[in-house]
Amino acid sequence: MMSEETRPHRVKRLHMRSIRRGIKEMDLILTAYAEGPLPNLDDAGLELYDALLNENDHDLYQWVTGQVAAPAQYGAMIGDIRDNFSPLG
């Protein structure tokens, strides 16, 4: 029988996936989110964020910066990520 991932382990795994991205800009943006709102997401939010992390970094960057509209299922989360990030630290 395969055990389900515990919530603390899932949050830690998602945090690690957030800070080790393919491009530096996404490292910075997603680290801010992972260290802020991520631990407070409900299970559905964690599921959505997990799916979001499977997207291409260049697409994510364009969505977060508003260069390209994010797919509908990610729209609100991309807005939260954008609102949470401060380039000044």
Secondary structure, 3 states (H helix, E strand, C coil): CCCCCCHHHHHHHHHHHHHCCCCHHHHHHHHHHHHCCHHHCCHHHHHHHHHHCCCCHHHHHHHHCCCCCCCHHHHHHHHHHHHHCCCCC
